[in-house]
């Protein structure tokens, strides 16, 4: 909730921005103060405080305070940072979605467009010249790597997703100049992932890392000219909570890269193949009438 509000500040009127900053400075205090004192501290009118609550998606001050009180807790360890043990299903929907939306908005506002440009350029050149694009990730990040491979192979590029540490080492050893290694890691501290990124770097491949800024993996990318860091920062503690927001951020970054590469390769060249793929997939589906007829014949 707080991250979403922080990301929304630029879109708010100046008076409501003052309310938002008061909230972010002391969220627990905000939840306990009456509207008059909140208005006085933010140097706004009482109606402005209520308008702020509605601008950020709540029914009013009372509803906002209830939701705020639930969001400034420490969460349930190893489950989710935004929820409590006694939350009802409706609360879970609001908290989990708010948490995800806030992280995506924060990434949108903080994303380094030049790094995205560099990554898209390197991947496009690799695809255009039939070079290899390898996606490396382990655990949760391995699932993101699979999603990336699923998107990129449809563009007609030579791509593969690898999550086994030994196979990653063998794959990276066979990379060369013009190839791309996309290394995905939530923590950026996995020994296997750091090893494979270093091998790919030594072999002359362009290393694109999707990870938290300040991590050892991020440092490796920043310390090597020609390599790219796509920083995906979020408040989720990987040691304390299940990696949910990080996965969504990484999937979003993959979507951005795949879309950018598709546009660079040229929609005119890709459209016939993609259209044929869709046609062949449709041919493998039952129409409503066919399924009903088969069910009736049983």
N, C-alpha and C positions, 0 to 999 in steps of 0.2 A: 504493500500500500504506500509506504513512505517513498520507495524508489519510484513508483509511478507518479506520485505527486511531484517529486523532484524533477522528473523528466518533463512534466507538464508545465512547469513554471513559465517558460518563454511564451506560451500561448495564453497566459492569463493576463487580465488587465492589471495595471500597476498597483492598484489598491489591494487586489486579491493576491498579488505576488507578495505583498508585505505580510499577509495572513499566512501564506504558505511558508515563508521564511521563519516566522514565529513558530509555526508548527514544527518545522524541521530542526529548529534550535533546541526544542524541548518537547518532544512528542508526549511524554507522560504528563507533563505539566499542562499541556494544552487540553488533554482529555479530562482534566479535573477542574479547570477554571470555568467560571460562568461567562456567558457571552459578553457581558459588559466589560469585564476585565480583559478578555481577549481583544475586544475592539480597542480598548484604551492602550494596551501594550503594542498593538499593531498600528495604532494611529489611523484607525478607520472607523466607520459607523457600524452599529450592530447589524443592520441588513447586509452590509458587505461581507461580514463573517459568514452569514447564512448563504449568501450568493456563492461565496468561495466553495462551501461544502457541496452545493449543487453543481457548480462548474466541474468539480472533479468526480462527479458521478454518484452523489448520495442524495437522499431525500431531504436532508436538512441537517442542522447541527446535532440534534439528538441521535439520528441515525449514524452520522459521521463519527460521533464520539464512541458509540457502541463498537463500530468496526475498528476504530483506532485503538481502543483498549485491547482488542483481540490481536492486533498486529504488532504491538510493541513488546510482546513476550518473546521468549527464547525458542518457542516451537517445541516439537517432540523430537528428541535426539534420534538420528538414523532414519527418520521418516520424512519430515518436512519442516522447514524453518518457520513457516507461517501459520501452522495449525496447532490446535490444542487437543488434548485427549478427549474432551467432552464436546467438541464441535459437532453440530448437526450437519447432515448432508448439504443443506443450503449454504451453511457457513463455509464448508469445504470448497464448494464451487466458487464462491466469491474470493476466498483467500488464495486458492491455487491459481485461478485465472488472473487475479490482480498481480500476483507475484510474477507470473510469466509475462504479462503485458508490460509491467514496469521494467523488467530486464530487457525486453525487446526495444522499448522506447529509449532506455538508457544507451543501448548499443547503437541505435539509429543516430543519436545525438553525438556519440563519441567515436563512431567508426572513422578510421583514417582512409579518406577516399584515394589518396595516392597509393597506399598499400593495396587496396582493392584493384586499382588500375594495374599495378605491377603484376599482381597475381593473375588477373584475367589475361594480360598480355603474354605472360610466360605459358599459361595453359593453352591459349589459342595457338601460339607458335608451335608448341609440342603437338597439338592435334592436327594442325595444318600440314606438318612435315612428317606425320606418322611416327612421331617419337612416343615414348612410353610415359603414361601418367599413372603413378602408383599412389594409392591411398592407404596410409598406415594408421592403425588405431588398435587399442586393446580394450577389452571390457566394454563399457558403455560407448567409448569412442570407436570401438570396432564396428558397432552398429551404425554409427554415423558414416564411417568409411564405406560400408556396404551401400548405404543410401546414395553416397556420392558416386560410387561406381555405377549404380543403377541409372543415375541421371546422365552421366557422361558417356556411357557406352552407346546410348541412344543417339548421341551426336556424331557417331561414327568415328570416335577417337579410340586409340588403343589404351584402355584403362583397366585397372584391376584393384580390388580391395583385399588387403591382407591383414589378418589379426593375429596369426601365429608368430611368436617371436622369432623362432628359428627360420621360418620361411621369409619373414621380413628381412632378416640379415642377408639371406641368399639373394633376395630380390634387389635390395639396395646395392649389393656388391656388383650386380650386373647392369646397374644404371650407368649412364654416360652423359656427356655434354648434350644439351637439348632436351633431355628427359626432365620430368618434374616429379618430385616426391612431396605429396601433401601429407603432412604429419599432424594428426589430431590428438590432442590430449587435454583433459580438463585441468589437471594439476600441473602439467608440464614438468613432472618430476620422476616419471617412470623410467627406470634404468634402461629397459628394453627400447622404449621410444627414443630416448636420448642417444642410445648407441646407433640405432638405425638412421637417425637424422645425421649424425656425424659421418657415418659411412657414406650416405648419399651425397653429403657435402664434399667429402674427399674424392668421390668418383666424378665430380664435375656437374652433377645434376642440380637444377634449381630446387631449393628446399623451401616449401611454403608451409608455415606452421600455423595452426589454429589452436591457440592456447591462452592462458592467462598472462597478462603482461607482468614482467618481473620474475617469472619462473625461469629455471635453468634452460628450458627449451626455447623460451622467448629470447633469452640472452644469446643462445647459440645462433639464432636467426639474425639478430641485430648485429652480432659481431662478425658476420660473414657478408661481404659485399655481394650484391646480386640476389640474395635470398630475401624472403618476405615474411614479416610477422603480421598476422591478422589477429589482433588481440581481442579476446572475448572475456571481458571482466564482468563479474557478478558477485552478489553478496553471499552466495551459497558456499558454506564451508564443506569441502569435499570429505574431510575427516569426520564430520559430525552429522551430515545429512545425505540422503540419497541424491545423486546427481540428476536433477530434473531440469532446472533452468539452463544449466550449461549445455545439456543435450539439445534443447530447443534453439539456443543461440548458435550452436555449431551447425545444426540443420539449416538454419536461416542463412548462415554464411555460405554453406554449400549451394543453396538455392541461388544466392546472388552470383556466385562464381559460374554456375551452370548457365544461368540466364545470360550473363555477360559473354561467355564463350560462344553460346549459340548465336547471339547477335553479331559477334565478330566473324564467325565462320560464314555467316550469311544465311538468312532465312530462306532465300530462294533455292539454295542448294540443299538445305536440310528438310524443307517442307515436304517434298515428295516422299522421302524415306519415312519421316514421322507419320505422314498420312497413311502410308502403307502399313506401318506397324499398328496404328489404331484400327485399320480395317481388318487386319489379320486377327487382332485381339477380339474385335467384335464378333468375328466368325466363330469364336470359341465360346460364346455366351449363348445361353438359352434366350430365345424371345419369350415373352409372357405366354403367348399362345402355345408354343412348343412345350413348355414346362407343364402347363395345365393339362395338355393332351396326354403327356406321358404319365402324369399323376392319375389321371382318370382311367388309364388303361391298366393300372396295377391291380 
